[in-house]
Amino acid sequence: MQHIAGLSRQQLQICSLEDKIALDSSLRFIEAFVKNISIEALGFTAQKKRTLNPLNILSQNFTRTLKVLTACNRFQLVRLGERNEILAEN
């Protein structure tokens, strides 16, 4: 029985981006500069990002959906009422 020839397992090489950047690369200088820069010394203030509570997001989306469905339902009820009035007149 013949086997299916594929890629050798030895060809798979896992390496990080850190391994690919040379030690004398200008990216290393930029990385060191950014790590050591003081935001406060430049006159900026660090602000905390507001975290989003998933329950608040769900309730907001539910409320919006409910409003849209209510509006659509009202429109359908108005149309149904108009149709019933027309049928009652005839």
MODELLER restraints for C-alpha pairs under 7 A, 6 or more apart:
rsr = mdl.restraints
at = mdl.atoms
rsr.add(forms.Gaussian(group=physical.xy_distance, feature=features.Distance(at['CA:39:A'], at['CA:45:A']), mean=6.87, stdev=0.5))
